[in-house]
């Protein structure tokens, strides 16, 4: 597999992970509804369409269709192969939702998802061969990221991390916030600074930053790629906050604990960036283990986000966004550990 198509394949796999968790969250309450698995296909279309829901379903599958077409698994007809895969994945997700009481299987969602995948594949076909894609972006990638499959897998890993930061109700570099009552007090009344939360964010940033330095080329293993990733996370959170959150809590994600935790977390990255890659990989694995264990040591600072009252969104995808981003944020350290193991075996 060529390097460009290999990266697209890894990104397509990341999209599939997100789609599966977003479609089947909360993975509980399975029951037999007493109807056929595919009965939703013959149901009449809803008389009233919520364009927001339709657009979200379209947008949700566009990246998957785009990267499947770019991966060129079927070299003769990549667009139609991507269309088939997106339609099949959506059909599997919608039919499985039949057995989840909190989800609704919908033929309209299936149509919108399929159309979104098709649009993404057409876009991939449209830009394929353009110099900005085949030359400039390839040069940019080659000049910054590790060569070979590990570099491509690292880009996919960082992209998945960026998605976990898309929930604007979760602090920057944080996977957790206190329960609703505590959060209300923290937002609208003076509150005591939470040291465990700041420490948790520092550990998260340290582990993420060290992994980032191992995803890029050795001559680029400094603070700049970490700061760039943080800037992208800030932009994503700001954009999502502007769309989804109530104006009074727009900067919920930028609380004092997050700002101090990020500042403190950058210091050890500055100190460790000049160490040998093997030592840096060990330090990254230790920081990742600490990130995984921290919620068990401080359960009060590790309650899942339940702050749906922060959102100002009239459609029904907010619980899915909360659940998916929180779950993937907990899954990401294990994926990063697997990546560190692969990098370490290559002896860097």
Residue pairs with C-beta under 8 A, 6 or more apart in sequence:
1 9
3 138
3 148
3 152
4 70
4 134
4 138
5 70
5 71
5 72
6 71
6 149
6 152
7 141
7 152
7 155
7 156
8 67
8 68
8 70
8 71
8 72
9 67
9 71
9 73
10 152
10 153
10 155
10 156
11 63
11 67
11 155
11 156
11 159
12 64
12 67
12 68
12 70
12 71
13 156
14 156
14 159
14 160
14 163
15 63
15 64
15 67
16 64
16 89
17 160
17 328
18 160
18 163
18 324
18 328
19 60
19 61
19 64
19 89
19 93
20 93
21 323
21 324
21 327
21 328
22 60
22 320
22 321
22 324
23 93
23 94
23 96
23 97
23 103
24 93
24 96
24 97
24 100
24 103
25 319
25 320
25 323
25 324
25 327
26 102
26 319
26 323
27 100
29 100
29 101
29 102
30 99
30 100
31 99
31 101
32 99
33 98
33 99
35 98
37 95
37 98
38 91
38 95
39 98
40 94
40 95
40 98
40 105
40 106
40 107
40 110
41 107
41 110
42 107
43 107
45 107
45 108
46 106
46 108
49 108
50 315
52 314
52 315
53 109
53 315
53 316
53 317
54 108
54 112
56 315
56 317
57 108
57 109
57 112
57 113
57 116
58 112
58 113
58 115
58 116
58 119
59 116
60 113
60 116
61 86
61 90
61 112
61 113
61 114
61 116
61 117
61 120
62 116
62 117
62 119
62 120
62 123
63 120
64 85
64 86
64 89
64 117
64 120
65 82
65 83
65 86
65 116
65 117
65 118
65 119
65 120
65 121
65 124
66 82
66 120
66 121
66 123
66 124
67 120
67 124
68 78
68 81
68 82
68 85
68 86
68 117
68 120
68 121
69 78
69 79
69 81
69 82
69 120
69 121
69 124
69 125
70 78
70 124
70 128
71 78
72 78
73 81
74 80
74 81
78 121
78 124
78 125
79 118
79 121
79 122
79 124
79 125
82 117
82 118
82 120
82 121
82 124
83 114
83 117
83 118
83 121
85 117
86 113
86 114
86 116
86 117
86 118
86 120
86 121
87 110
87 113
87 114
87 117
89 113
90 109
90 110
90 113
90 114
90 117
91 110
93 113
94 105
94 106
94 107
94 109
94 110
94 113
95 105
97 103
97 104
97 105
98 105
102 319
127 133
128 134
141 151
141 155
143 217
143 220
144 216
144 217
144 220
144 225
145 151
145 152
145 154
145 155
145 215
145 216
145 217
146 154
146 214
146 215
146 216
146 217
147 217
150 339
150 342
150 343
150 346
151 215
153 339
153 342
154 211
154 214
154 215
154 216
154 339
155 215
157 211
157 215
157 332
157 335
157 336
157 339
158 212
158 215
158 229
160 328
160 332
160 335
161 208
161 229
161 332
162 229
162 232
162 233
162 236
163 325
163 328
164 175
164 325
164 328
164 329
164 332
165 172
165 173
165 233
165 236
165 237
165 325
166 236
166 237
166 240
166 321
166 325
167 240
167 305
167 321
167 322
167 325
167 326
168 237
168 238
168 240
168 241
168 244
168 245
168 252
168 253
169 177
169 245
169 249
169 252
169 253
169 305
169 307
169 310
169 311
169 322
170 176
170 177
170 253
170 305
170 325
170 326
170 329
171 177
171 197
171 201
171 252
171 253
171 254
171 255
171 257
171 258
171 261
172 201
172 230
172 233
172 234
172 237
172 253
172 254
172 258
172 259
172 262
173 201
173 204
173 205
173 208
173 230
173 233
173 258
173 261
173 262
173 265
174 197
174 200
174 201
174 204
174 257
174 258
174 261
175 204
175 326
175 329
175 330
176 197
176 200
176 295
176 301
176 302
176 303
176 304
176 305
176 326
177 183
177 197
177 303
177 305
177 307
178 186
178 194
178 197
178 300
178 301
178 303
179 303
179 306
180 306
180 307
180 309
183 307
183 310
185 191
186 255
187 249
187 252
193 256
193 257
194 257
194 301
196 298
196 300
196 301
197 257
197 261
197 301
198 257
198 258
198 260
198 261
198 264
199 261
199 294
200 261
200 291
200 294
200 295
200 298
200 301
200 302
201 257
201 258
201 261
201 262
201 265
202 261
202 262
202 264
202 265
203 265
203 287
203 290
203 291
203 294
204 261
204 265
204 291
205 230
205 261
205 262
205 265
205 266
205 269
206 265
206 268
206 269
206 287
207 284
207 287
207 288
207 290
207 291
207 333
207 336
208 226
208 229
208 336
209 223
209 226
209 265
209 266
209 269
210 269
210 272
210 280
210 281
210 283
210 284
210 287
211 284
211 288
211 336
211 339
211 340
212 225
212 226
212 229
213 221
213 222
213 225
213 226
213 269
213 273
213 280
214 221
214 277
214 280
214 281
214 284
214 340
214 343
214 348
215 225
216 225
218 277
221 273
221 277
221 280
222 273
223 266
223 269
223 270
223 273
226 266
226 269
227 266
230 262
237 253
237 254
241 250
241 251
241 252
241 253
242 250
243 313
244 311
244 312
244 313
244 318
244 321
245 252
245 310
245 311
245 312
246 310
246 311
246 312
247 312
249 310
252 307
252 310
272 279
272 280
272 283
273 280
275 283
277 348
278 344
278 347
278 348
281 340
281 343
281 344
281 348
284 336
284 340
285 337
285 340
288 333
288 336
288 337
288 340
289 337
291 333
292 333
292 334
294 302
295 301
295 302
296 302
304 326
305 322
305 326
306 322
308 318
308 319
308 322
311 318
